[in-house]
Structure formats: structure tokens, C-alpha cells
Amino acid sequence: MMDLSAPALDLARAAGASFADWRLVEQRVRTLGVDRGAVKAVDDDEPVGYAVRVLIDGAWGFASGTRLDRDGVAATARAAIDTARASAKVPKTPPARMADVSPAVETLVGPCAEDPFAMTAGEQAAELLDASRRMMDVDGVSRATAWVTFTRLRRLIANTDGSRLDLTNTFAEPWITCTAVVDGDAQSIRNQGGGRQAGYEWLRQVDPVGSAAGWASAAVERARADEVEPGTYDLVLDPMHLSLTMHESVGHPTELDRILGWEANFAGTSFIRPEDVGALRYGSEHVSFSVDNRLEGGLGSWFFDDDGVRMTAFPVIEEGRLVGLSATRETAPLIGLTASNGCCRAASFDRFPINRIPNLYMEPGPEHVTPDDLIGGVERGIYIAGQGSFSIDQQRRNFQFGGNQFWLIEHGAITRPLKKVTYQAMTTDFWGACDGVAGPAHWASHGTPNCGKGEPSQRMRMTHGASHARFRGITIGDGSQ
Amino acid sequence: MTDSHAATSDVRRVRPRDPDSVHQLLQDALDASKADEAQAAWSWESGTATRFGDNAITQNMGGEQETVTVEVAFGSRKGSASTNRMDAAALAEIVARAEAVARAAPEDAEHVPLPGPQAYGVRPQRWFDATADLSPQAIAEDVAHVVAGARDAGLIASGLFDVRARAAARLNSRGLRAWDAATRVDYSTTLRGANGSGKAAATQSDRRRIDPVALSHEAVTNAGLAQNPEPVEPGEWTVIFEPLAVRGLLGMMAWTMSARDAEEGSSAWTDTLGRKMFAEGVDLRLRVDDDVLPAPTFGADGIAVEPTTWVQNGVVQHLYHDRFWASEKDVRPDAARGPLFMAGDEDQELSDLIAGCERGLLVKNLWYIRFVDPRTLTLTGMTRDGVFLVENGRITRPVQNLRWNESPMVFLANLEARSRAVRVGGWSDMKLPAVRSRGFTFSSVTESI
């Protein structure tokens, strides 16, 4: 199949392209869904297609196609060349160029211990059905949904640098919710942990059937809980919850394309300026964030990004100070960097690769610190577990988060469950209010399967992680003000 | 199919395959199936998406694709498979794969037999050849107008000029035969100044309805007015939402209009049928007769999209029934929730809504809207692209963006006035007026622009 790249790269070179690539994306996607004890989806899809990207006179052209023969590829390459010439009507200053990369020729396959496609979809759907019915059997539960997507993503990338990459990754991404209606109020919870780069073994670990009763009782407990009294509280946040907070308030603002204004029409820009790197106080000395796009099981661990850059690890925030950004081969030189750090990915064959959040995680605190230590140091606070509602402004300052479950902390101990908890803060104030992080033994990760960005929209996956952390003096609301 | 790639430069002819050949392709797939029931769906899309930022085209994407999906049922055991390869072997393979999936699938406790033949009425034109044929060069010329306007005003332009041609067909073993084709143009631009930004957007089926020069002027004006905003105190405000902002609230609300959720007690629509929930004059409908926002022919499983009144004069008339819930309740299933139309007041312009406001906030757009509480339908989000203080019937100054926590149920209950309705783009296009409403809850401010 890699041979199909030749007409595209030959035509691009003949047209004077300074860079071109051909990227074929072949997927197997199995989607299973049950709702209220009934089957809603048992789908088995095999989308395949390719794109040609050309950089001519500093202007980009891109076209995608599904005709898998040399004539089809050539026609798509000609369309990409036409598009690049149209782009030149409104040219970039300076003209776009790609940071240099050493060519690589590799075939790599990611982790998948138990092939989900070797099992029948029916067998997998039956497990979800059982889980849904077990949740529906609990008094107070009105709705239980269980959706799982298994994806095998194979990318073939050939570019004018001379790289030839054949890369395969498998993802298992469950999404399970349970809604309870008690005394006229409705509250929902969902499974935590998200997706994993893995096979069916991740579903065995999530254990929908074995976990169903626990999810159902958590939903009922949340519906029965007291409403929070708005005010100022200390917060202790669990790793699953922090994975979303960091995604929105650290992951997105440190994307270099946003900082350069390229996403201003939709996803937004960033409060960070290029000159803030090395200088901006982002949080307290307890706050350090790192990227590792080689993280075992990470949804963003793709070996090479779609620019053909080998994925790597790098720091973003060190002891509260901003030290790094995520970048691509095109954005990196624009702020004086000599190389990309491999954060350019496309959601599918028909999408242009863009700057995406990598696997980003919060470094754990000292070894001896436990979540109980953090809770023990709170006079009046709230412990939030898991992810819920989330919203942040387009430059990533003002945010509001909910959660999956909430408990009141009084005099150093958890006392009772709460509901309708939201907290609001400004990004650097919030991370500046962090005064403790639990140790590495408490570190856990969450795979985010549905990060939205770009126009037309691109859904991307990456993994975040943290140990529990404590924040002082945060504004708590109940959603009514 | 299309010969869009065969042509070069400014001359293109983008067309889907003809309906008869598509239906024959789908019939061949159905004929190959041994299942009790089968349906086959085909979709095609060709488009150009031109993105710009920092006053230059940053990405320019063209492409097309076709997909065929086959869904089969043995009794109530169902399975589906899809491919975007159109050769006979690929189609035979997905029929076999869908059947293998279905045979091993658990029984569906909510299985409903496929719908039979539908009567698709005559609809306003949704396909425009000249729009489908727009070249990347022609779109780049439109971008050039906007970027030149921004440069002249000392602003930085970003945006998306997206042109799509789509077609879809469906055939099932009970004789349903559906076809639809449409073009859509979605132009939006955001202009940033040193301390403020403004937006202009237009969505139409026919490119000739959009004037890029006027779009550029509107964006320049909006961005100019939005510079140097100052904070106001959060709290309850009378607001004037422009149609884009109204869309933000109603888009989320439309998702929740499920009759089943309402009956189960988990939504804000519980116990609302027949009750006056909203202000006088609030009408929410699915219409199929509008020239500016023409409705699709068919929706879920090929069911004909029919006119539907959700809310009439503030009284809830009907909620969305999927095919299973409709069969349980013995009512007609709803093919879709939209396109959603909110009745406007043809005698009122946005300027009239502002003139009638003693003190309030004019909100251009909303951003990052999420659910907070399902029973009250409380949402949270931010304002974006310009907020302005209105005093004694006129705009007095720009103000900083605000976070809000509010329910569209409250927003529509407290409605005071509406302008005439216009088409607004989004994941599902709507036709909406600007709305003035009292008592909208803002929570905090941000200096983000």
C-alpha cells in the first residue's frame, strides 16, 4: 500500500513543493451501545482513505480521497496542488516552512494483549447489556447506558523527507453512565478512567458487570445527597477530576497554534504569549506538569505524530513556572525553536494535522504524602472525585467545573455526600492555590477520547494523570448563581 | 460520481452519483442479504474548507468521500457494517460482516421493524450547482476580501470559509426509498484588535446569498466597537442576545426535548406537556417550507421529516419521540428535532430591541456551553465576540466577557421582545430572532477577549 504514495510525492515535487506527505489511514472501528437494557448499536466499520498535503511557495494545499489506486492518488495530489496555489492568494508572512526532521523508516505496533476484533461483537455487547440491566435493577435508577468503541488505527505516512512509517495503535474507549431520579431530582454519574491504548483487557479491568451495582448506588447516593451551600471552600481533587482540569487549563493554553492565533475563530487563543515561556508563574511550587507521548497505554502515544516527528517527553511547568509548549514542525520555528516536539495529529484521513494536546500529566508530590493527609489538613472543604460539567473561556482563564461525586470535608474528615457542586476560578490563581500533592503511589491516569478542536471539527484522544491535590480558598457554587 | 478532481484551477463540476445508480447499488447490497430485514444507506460529501489566521490562509482542505452502511436484523438481533469502498467485493463483504455481527448479537428488547415506504413532499431547493462548483480559488478570493478589510482596519483576521456538497440515499427491505442532496456554505470570521475581538458569520444553502464584502464590514464594525472593554458587576441582568447567542442556548435545549426522558422524570421537560412554560409569542417548530433554511427530506432510518410544533405561544405541544418510544405511545415517530425555527417578530430589528432596553447587556455570542443541572436545564458558559452595556436605549460601551449560569427555560419564560428571525449556522442550522430577556444570571468576569 505504501507504493501508492509515489504518484502523490512525485507530483508534489514536480510542482515545486518544499514539503509534501501522503498519509493513509485505515481503521477498524467497532461500536457497541446499550441503553436502558436494550441494544442500540452493534456496528463494525472499516473506513479507509488518504490525504496529500503539499507546501508550495510557503502555502498549504491538502486534499483527501478514498480511491485506492494510483490514478485516484494522482487526482487527489493535483487537487492538493491546486488548493496550495489558491492559498497563495492570501499568503503567510513569513512563508510556512517545516522544521527539519531526520527521516525514519519504521513499522511499529502498539499494545493490545487481547484483540477485541478477534472476539464477536455479540459477546462484547452481551456484557454491556448485562451491566446496563444490573444498573436498571437498582431502585431509583431511570437510565443506564454503556457504550464502548474499539479502534484499530493504522497510519501509513510517506513524505518528501524520505520517511516511510507504518504505525498501528489499538484503543479501547468505554463510556458508561447511570442516572437516578429521587424525590424529583435527577443526577448522573459515569465511569472514570476513560480510554486506554489497549485491547479488550482494558474492558476486563473496567469490569462493567462487576462495577454496575457500584455505579448505580453512586448515582442514587448523589441524587439523595444534600445540595452544597455556596461559599469559599478548600478542595481536594482526585486524579480523574484533575485530568479534566489540567486538560482545559494547562493542555489547551500551552498549544502553540492557539498562542499564534490560528484557532481564534473557534477553539480560541491563549492567555500565554510566546515570551512567557521561562517566565510565567503558572502555579505554586507544588505544581509541575510534563508531557510523555511514549506513556504506556497513553491515548496519545502514537510513536510518530502526523508530521513524521518521533514522539517524545518534555516538561511544561516546573515548580510552578511555565517552561514548555506543545508544537508542530510548522509552529516551532515561528518562536525560534529548532525542532518540533511531536504534537501534530489529525483525527482522520480527511483532516489536516494540527497542534494537539499530548499525553500531559501532573507530577506527583513527595512519596510520603497521602490523600488522607491532604483531607486531614482541611477544616471546611469538599472532596471531588471524577469528572462532570466543564467550561472555560476562549483564552483559558475563567473556568467552572463540576464533578462525578462530591463529599463535604469537616475538621479534617469526610462527613457526607453533596450534590450540585461547581467551582469557579482563574487558571493561574487556581494552580497558585495548590498547597499539596499526594505521592506517586496515588498517581492514576485518565484517557480522554473526545477532545474537540479545529475547523472542520477534529476529535482527538490523549491521556492525562495526577495524584490527588489540594487547593485553598476556591469559590464554590451550586449552579444557580 | 464527481469529476471534481479531474478538473483543475477555477473550473469544477461537483455532482454526486445519480440517484438511480445509487439506489441500484444499495439494492444490490439488499439483494445479497439473507436477513429478515435489511437497510442500506449511502452518503457522499465533497467540500473545501479554507481556514485562515493571522491574516493568512493557514490550512486549505479539499476532498470527497462516500460511505455505504448496511444494517440487518434476524428477528431482533441486529448488526451493521460500513465501508467507503464502493466496489462489489467491498459491498458484499460488509453485508456478510453485518450478518455475522447480527447473528451473534444479543436480542434487542426495543426492536422496532423498519419503516415502510414514505411520502416525501416537495421541498424548497437545497442543492445549488454554482455553490457545489465553487473552487478553492473562488473561496480564497472571498477570504482575501475579509483579510484586506481587517488589515485596513488594523485588525487580525481568522476564520473558516467552508463549502460542502452532500447527498444521501437509503433503501430498505420494506420498500423505503429515500434521496436527498444539499449544498451549504458556512463563512465565519473573527477579527482581533489589541484589546477586543468581533465576529461575523453567515450560513446559507446558496453562496449567492452571502456578500463577503458586507461580512467583512460587519466583522470590522463589531471588532472596532469591542475594543477596550471594562468590567461590569455580575448578577442578574436584562440581556439582548443576538441570534448566534440564542442559538447557543436553544441548541443545547433541543438535545433535551426527549419525551421518554421527560416521562422518566430526568429532564426539565417533565410534566410540561400542555403547560405554558414560556412567554407569550414563543413558538418553536420544525418547518419544511422555508426557502432560506430548507429542511432535509428524511431523518432517522429514512423517516420523512414532517412539520412539527414543539411549542406554540409559550405552551409545550410535543416532545421528540424516537421510533421505539413512538411505538410504545402509538404516535408518529419524529425523524429529527430540527431544523428548529423560533418565530421572530417581522416588525422588529435588533436596533428596536436595544432601543427598548433601559439598562442591559447586548451579547453577541456564547462559548463553551455545558450542562450543569438536568432537571432545571441549567447551563454554564461564557460570552464571546463582544458584550456591550446598553443604557437608556443605546449602546454606551463594551464590557468584559462574563461567565453565566442560566437555563434556557428561564430565558424563554422571561422573554420580552424578539426581532425578525435569520438563519444561523451550527451543528444543526436554525432560524432564530434576537431576543431580549430579563433576569439572566452572570457569575463572574474574565479579561479574556
Chai-1 contact restraints between the chains, C-beta under 6 A:
chainA,res_idxA,chainB,res_idxB,connection_type,confidence,min_distance_angstrom,max_distance_angstrom,comment,restraint_id
A,A38,B,D108,contact,1.0,0.0,6.0,A-B,restraint_1
A,A38,B,A109,contact,1.0,0.0,6.0,A-B,restraint_2
A,A38,B,E110,contact,1.0,0.0,6.0,A-B,restraint_3
A,V39,B,P106,contact,1.0,0.0,6.0,A-B,restraint_4
A,V39,B,D108,contact,1.0,0.0,6.0,A-B,restraint_5
A,V42,B,G79,contact,1.0,0.0,6.0,A-B,restraint_6
A,V42,B,V101,contact,1.0,0.0,6.0,A-B,restraint_7
A,V42,B,A105,contact,1.0,0.0,6.0,A-B,restraint_8
A,D43,B,S80,contact,1.0,0.0,6.0,A-B,restraint_9
A,D44,B,A81,contact,1.0,0.0,6.0,A-B,restraint_10
A,D44,B,R97,contact,1.0,0.0,6.0,A-B,restraint_11
A,D44,B,V101,contact,1.0,0.0,6.0,A-B,restraint_12
A,D45,B,S82,contact,1.0,0.0,6.0,A-B,restraint_13
A,E46,B,T83,contact,1.0,0.0,6.0,A-B,restraint_14
A,P47,B,N84,contact,1.0,0.0,6.0,A-B,restraint_15
A,W60,B,Q59,contact,1.0,0.0,6.0,A-B,restraint_16
A,W60,B,N60,contact,1.0,0.0,6.0,A-B,restraint_17
A,G61,B,N60,contact,1.0,0.0,6.0,A-B,restraint_18
A,F62,B,M61,contact,1.0,0.0,6.0,A-B,restraint_19
A,A63,B,G62,contact,1.0,0.0,6.0,A-B,restraint_20
A,A63,B,G63,contact,1.0,0.0,6.0,A-B,restraint_21
A,S64,B,G63,contact,1.0,0.0,6.0,A-B,restraint_22
A,T66,B,Q65,contact,1.0,0.0,6.0,A-B,restraint_23
A,T66,B,N84,contact,1.0,0.0,6.0,A-B,restraint_24
A,A75,B,H5,contact,1.0,0.0,6.0,A-B,restraint_25
A,A79,B,H5,contact,1.0,0.0,6.0,A-B,restraint_26
A,A79,B,G62,contact,1.0,0.0,6.0,A-B,restraint_27
A,D82,B,T8,contact,1.0,0.0,6.0,A-B,restraint_28
A,T83,B,N60,contact,1.0,0.0,6.0,A-B,restraint_29
A,T83,B,G62,contact,1.0,0.0,6.0,A-B,restraint_30
A,T83,B,P136,contact,1.0,0.0,6.0,A-B,restraint_31
A,A86,B,P136,contact,1.0,0.0,6.0,A-B,restraint_32
A,A86,B,Q137,contact,1.0,0.0,6.0,A-B,restraint_33
A,A86,B,A140,contact,1.0,0.0,6.0,A-B,restraint_34
A,S87,B,I57,contact,1.0,0.0,6.0,A-B,restraint_35
A,S87,B,N60,contact,1.0,0.0,6.0,A-B,restraint_36
A,K89,B,A140,contact,1.0,0.0,6.0,A-B,restraint_37
A,K89,B,A144,contact,1.0,0.0,6.0,A-B,restraint_38
A,V90,B,A56,contact,1.0,0.0,6.0,A-B,restraint_39
A,V90,B,I57,contact,1.0,0.0,6.0,A-B,restraint_40
A,V90,B,V143,contact,1.0,0.0,6.0,A-B,restraint_41
A,V90,B,A144,contact,1.0,0.0,6.0,A-B,restraint_42
A,V90,B,V147,contact,1.0,0.0,6.0,A-B,restraint_43
A,P91,B,A56,contact,1.0,0.0,6.0,A-B,restraint_44
A,K92,B,A56,contact,1.0,0.0,6.0,A-B,restraint_45
A,T120,B,A104,contact,1.0,0.0,6.0,A-B,restraint_46
A,A121,B,V101,contact,1.0,0.0,6.0,A-B,restraint_47
A,G122,B,A104,contact,1.0,0.0,6.0,A-B,restraint_48
A,G122,B,A105,contact,1.0,0.0,6.0,A-B,restraint_49
A,A125,B,A105,contact,1.0,0.0,6.0,A-B,restraint_50
A,A125,B,P106,contact,1.0,0.0,6.0,A-B,restraint_51
A,A126,B,P106,contact,1.0,0.0,6.0,A-B,restraint_52
A,L129,B,P106,contact,1.0,0.0,6.0,A-B,restraint_53
A,S142,B,E264,contact,1.0,0.0,6.0,A-B,restraint_54
A,S142,B,S266,contact,1.0,0.0,6.0,A-B,restraint_55
A,T179,B,S266,contact,1.0,0.0,6.0,A-B,restraint_56
A,V181,B,G265,contact,1.0,0.0,6.0,A-B,restraint_57
A,V181,B,S266,contact,1.0,0.0,6.0,A-B,restraint_58
A,D185,B,R375,contact,1.0,0.0,6.0,A-B,restraint_59
A,A186,B,S266,contact,1.0,0.0,6.0,A-B,restraint_60
A,A186,B,P374,contact,1.0,0.0,6.0,A-B,restraint_61
A,A186,B,R375,contact,1.0,0.0,6.0,A-B,restraint_62
A,G261,B,G53,contact,1.0,0.0,6.0,A-B,restraint_63
A,G261,B,D54,contact,1.0,0.0,6.0,A-B,restraint_64
A,W262,B,G53,contact,1.0,0.0,6.0,A-B,restraint_65
A,W262,B,T58,contact,1.0,0.0,6.0,A-B,restraint_66
A,A264,B,S158,contact,1.0,0.0,6.0,A-B,restraint_67
A,A264,B,T190,contact,1.0,0.0,6.0,A-B,restraint_68
A,A264,B,R192,contact,1.0,0.0,6.0,A-B,restraint_69
A,N265,B,S158,contact,1.0,0.0,6.0,A-B,restraint_70
A,N265,B,G159,contact,1.0,0.0,6.0,A-B,restraint_71
A,N265,B,L160,contact,1.0,0.0,6.0,A-B,restraint_72
A,N265,B,T190,contact,1.0,0.0,6.0,A-B,restraint_73
A,D350,B,G63,contact,1.0,0.0,6.0,A-B,restraint_74
A,F352,B,Q59,contact,1.0,0.0,6.0,A-B,restraint_75
A,F352,B,M61,contact,1.0,0.0,6.0,A-B,restraint_76
A,S389,B,R370,contact,1.0,0.0,6.0,A-B,restraint_77
A,S389,B,V372,contact,1.0,0.0,6.0,A-B,restraint_78
A,F390,B,R370,contact,1.0,0.0,6.0,A-B,restraint_79
A,S391,B,Y368,contact,1.0,0.0,6.0,A-B,restraint_80
A,S391,B,R370,contact,1.0,0.0,6.0,A-B,restraint_81
A,S391,B,T380,contact,1.0,0.0,6.0,A-B,restraint_82
A,S391,B,G381,contact,1.0,0.0,6.0,A-B,restraint_83
A,I392,B,Y368,contact,1.0,0.0,6.0,A-B,restraint_84
A,D393,B,M382,contact,1.0,0.0,6.0,A-B,restraint_85
A,D393,B,T446,contact,1.0,0.0,6.0,A-B,restraint_86
A,D393,B,S448,contact,1.0,0.0,6.0,A-B,restraint_87
A,Q394,B,W367,contact,1.0,0.0,6.0,A-B,restraint_88
A,Q394,B,R384,contact,1.0,0.0,6.0,A-B,restraint_89
A,Q395,B,S448,contact,1.0,0.0,6.0,A-B,restraint_90
A,R397,B,T446,contact,1.0,0.0,6.0,A-B,restraint_91
A,R397,B,S448,contact,1.0,0.0,6.0,A-B,restraint_92
A,N398,B,R403,contact,1.0,0.0,6.0,A-B,restraint_93
A,N398,B,T446,contact,1.0,0.0,6.0,A-B,restraint_94
A,Q400,B,T380,contact,1.0,0.0,6.0,A-B,restraint_95
A,Q424,B,S444,contact,1.0,0.0,6.0,A-B,restraint_96
A,E455,B,R51,contact,1.0,0.0,6.0,A-B,restraint_97
A,E455,B,L160,contact,1.0,0.0,6.0,A-B,restraint_98
A,P456,B,A49,contact,1.0,0.0,6.0,A-B,restraint_99
A,G479,B,V372,contact,1.0,0.0,6.0,A-B,restraint_100
A,G479,B,D373,contact,1.0,0.0,6.0,A-B,restraint_101
A,G479,B,T378,contact,1.0,0.0,6.0,A-B,restraint_102
A,G479,B,N405,contact,1.0,0.0,6.0,A-B,restraint_103
